[in-house]
């Protein structure tokens, strides 16, 4: 089932009790928007637990140091970051989350999720969480969405329990294959995924985000 963007937001009952895993992978240029989206979820009353891939927790870039990113995400969620495979593995058995977000989700992580590869804290978190058949929300951020990553996006769109934050071309002239999620729509995507609905249109015409 799908729901159009032009309808009112869905209201989730007992929202304050809903637990969400917020997983981050290494698209550093979108960290600011992803962290802002995490903050919006917290303000709406969701209980967030941060999860970071090895790269997102270990690489410093011109967008900030690894230490700064870990500290900021932990502060937003008011919890320490899950940053190892060992810490992520119990997510499913303990039924820790009602929903898991991957924002941003890089081409590397898209490929691993599509192929069932579980060698980072984030991919292990998704695998463990899916054993309970609960929703996973993907916020794409990749320079090759319309080339080598297209098949992986297509695969996940066909998998049960995967939902996508609407996305579009961010720089169609200079990077014609690049697409990123509209992080301002992550909250609405989560609300709909919790009731089994995909927000549409999935591909946005505008690249203003």
Secondary structure, 3 states (H helix, E strand, C coil): CEEECCCCCCCCCCHHHCEEEEEECCCHHHHHHHHHHHHHHHHCCCEEEEEECHHHHHCCECCECHHHHHHHHHHHHCCCCECCHHHHHHHHHCCCCCEEEEEEECHHHHHHHHHCCCCCHHHHHHHHHHCCCCEEEEEEEECCCCCCCHHHHHHHHHCCCEEECCEECCCCCCCCCCEEECHHHHHHHHHHHCCCCEEECCECCCCCC
